[in-house]
Amino acid sequence: MIDERGVQPAVMNYKDAERLGLVPEYKLLSWKPVMAFQDDQNAPDCKDTPALPFPFDARDLAAFMLDGVGAFVADYYGDWEDGPETESLNDIDPSNNYARRAVTEAFTAYRMAIEKVGKYDMDALARRDAAHTAYWKSSNDKALSKAFEDAQAEWDAAYQAWLTKMVRCLLEPQAAAPATVVAESASKAVVVPFKKAALIAAHVHEWPTIERDIADANTNGLAAAAKAGARGWKEDAALVWARANGKLISAAKPANSLAQAMHNLGSLPHRKHTIQG
């Protein structure tokens, strides 16, 4: 959801997520950078604070893109180490210099922060992956299941600690000199196309034929209506097409340009951006 205050994650409430068994997805998609400060004495109200407030600068956008809904933005524009990709930047409206600057400077801000904070605990991640592989190859071995749960908990804690350090490095006043404001309002916000996998994951629950429709996009009119560059899709336009062609099974209003996948996130690469040592 985007308004004049900023970007808010467009997710269901916690009780509905709990009822549907989507609490992990809810926690992922409802994350905001402000949560890194929630235990501070003078912390702002996390619930009321946008994930990306307007106006924002490069470091605000970089923090937003670290996790949660913002990670889909980062994913579209490439890997943290060498992004943004020229091809993805070229998908931005040529007249929108704010968007191009926002993305380019955010990737630079991330790389400056990682130099101070360092990469996250790759050993904990490797232990988690090894434990998962061992359990997956077993026949539901209880000991291996417990080992995987412990390794997952260790990795989650390590990742959250790293994430908090990164957000603080990017957003605390002493982190760096003030950055140039690159967007002042919703009218100048970055409108980000979805990759195919992200669009499918976000809407297959209400658009069951979405994968087939995308495959046939060049002949059914979907590409003409909603294609954004070589690899992207305009979410709002795709939903308008789907609604007009009777593809949606719900009466939900069209999603905002940053509405995200509460369903089927397992098909997407979770926390794709890794720091190579």
N, C-alpha and C positions, 0 to 999 in steps of 0.2 A: 504494500500500500504506500503510495506516494502522495504527500500533501505539502503544503507550504512550510511545514516544520522539518520535513525530511522523509527518510525511507523507514517504514516499519515493516517487520516481517509479516507477511500475510499468511498466518497459520491459524489453525483451529485452537480452541481453548484447551487447557490441560485436561479437564475432566473428559472431554470428548476423545482426546488422544489416548487417555488411560482406558476408556471403554473400548476403543478400537484396537488396543494393543500397539499404539504408535508412539509410546513415550520416548524411545530413543530418537525417533525421527523428529518429534516435537522439540526435544532438547537441542538437537543439532540446528534446526531451522529457526528456532526462536533466539539463538545466541546473538548478543550484541556486544560490541567492544566495551561499553560502559560496565559490563559485568566484571571486568578486571578490577574495577574500583569499588565494588559493592560492599566490601568490608571496611572501607575507609570511614573515618568518623564523619566527614562531611560529604559522603557519597550522594550523588543525585538519585532520584527515584528511577530504578532500572526499568520499571514497567512503562513509565511515561516518556522515557528518553528514546529518541529515534535511533535506529541502528546506524544510520548515516544522517547526521543533522545538516540542515541548511543554515548558513553557508558552510561549505566544507573546503578543506585544502587537500593537498596530496597525501599528507600523513593520515588525515581522517579517512580518506578513501582506501588507503593501504590497510589500515586497521579493520575497516569494514570487510575487506576482501580476504582477511585471514581465515574466516570460518563462517558458519551459518549460511544465510542466503547470499552473502557477498562472495563466497567461494565460487559460486556459479559464474559470477562476473569475471573473477580471476581466471577461471578455467577457460572461458571463451577466448581470452586474450593471450593465452600461452603460459609457459613455465616461468616461475618466478626468477630463475637464474638468468634467463636471457630474453624475457618478454619485455614489452608486448610484441607480438608477431605483426609484421608489416601487413600481411594479408588481412588479419582481423581489424587492424586500425583502419584499413581502407574500406571496411564495411560501414564505418561511421559516416554520416552525412558530411560531405566535404566542407559545408558552411559552418559546421558545429566545431569550432576550434576549441571551445571549452571542454568538450568530451575528449578530444584527442589529447589535450594537455593533461586532463585529469588522469587518464589511464597511464600515459607515459610517465608522468611525475610520480604516480603512486607506486609503480614498479621500482622506480629509482629509490623512493623512500623506503620500501621494503628491504632492498639490498643494503642500504645504509644501516638500517636497524639490525639486520642479521649479522653485520660485522661486529656490532656491540654485544648482542645477546648470544650469538652462536646458534648452531643448528640444534634441533631437538634430539632427544636421547635415542639414537639409532639402535643402540644395543637393546634397549627395552622393546623397541619395535620388532627387532629381529627375534627376541625371545618370545614375543607374542605370536609372531608368524610361525615360528617353529613349533610352539605348543599347539597352535591351531592345526597345523599340518599333521602332527602326531595324533591328535584326537580324531581328525577327519578320517585318517587311515585305519583307525581302530574300530572295533565294533561297540561303540558307546562305552568304552572303558571308563569306569567311574574315577579312577585315579588320574587318568589323562584329562578327563573333563574338568576335574578340580584344578589340575595344573594349568589348563587353558584359562579358566576363570581367574586364577591368581595372576597369570601373565597379562591378561586383558586389563585387570584392575591396575597393575603396575604401569602399563603403557598409558592408560587413560590419565592416571595421576601425573605422569611425566609430561604428557602432551599438554594438559591443562596448565601445568606450571610454566611450560615454555610459552604457551599462548598468552598467559597473563604478562609475562616479561616482555613479550613482543608488543602487546598493546600499550603497556606503560612506556616503553621506549619510544613508541611512535607518538603518543598523545600527551605525556607529561610535559609541562612547560619547559623544564630544563633539558629535555631531550635534544632540542636543536633550535636554531633561530626560527622565527615564524615563517611558515611557508606561504607562497602566493595563493590567494583564494582563487580556486579554479571553477567554482560554481556557487552562485548565490541564491538560487531559488529552484523550484520544481521545473520552471520553464527552461532552465539550462542544465537540468540533471542529465546524467548519462543514461541513455536508453540502450539497453544491452540485448542483442539478439540471443536466442538460445541455440545451442547445438542440438542436433537431432535427438541424442540420447536423453538430454536434460528435458527437452520438450515432451518426449514420450513419458518419461518418469513422472513429470509434473501433472499430466492430464489423462493418462490411460484409465484412471478410475472413473472419469466422467466421459471419456471419449474412447470407447473400447477398440475402435477400428483405426486408431491414430497411426499405428505402425504401417498398416497396409495403405492408408491414405497418403502417407508421406512417400512410400515407395512408388505410388502412382501419381505423385504430385505434378509431374509434367503434363499429364493427360487429363487430370480431373479438375484442374484450375487452382489447386492449392498453392503451387509454386508461384503462379502469377500473382496470387493474392497476398502471400506471406513470406516469400523467400527474401532473405537478407544477405546478399553477397554469396560467396561460393559455398559457405558451410553453415550459415546462420538462418534462423527462422524468427520472424516477428510474432511474438506470442499473442498479442492482442488481435492481430490480423488473422492468425491461424484459428483462433477461437471464434472470431466473427464468421469465417468461412465454414467452420464446423457447425456452428449454430444454424447458419442459413441452409446447410445441406442436411439437417436433421441428424447429425452425428452425435450430439451430446445427449446423455441420458439424465442430466440434471438440469434444473432451471436456474443454476447459479449464474450470477452476473459475470461478465468477462473479467478475467483476472488482470491485475495491474502488471506492468512490465517486469516486476521482480517477484511475482507470485511464484511459490516454489513447490517442490515435490514432497507432499506428505505421504505419498504412496510409492512403493517400488523403488526406493532409493538403493536397494541392494544391487540394482543393475548398473549403478554409477560408481566410478572409482572414488572411494571415500578419501578425502584429504589427499588429493592427487599430488599436490605440490610438495615435493621432498627436496631437501637440501643435500646436494652431493658433496661429500667430504673429500 
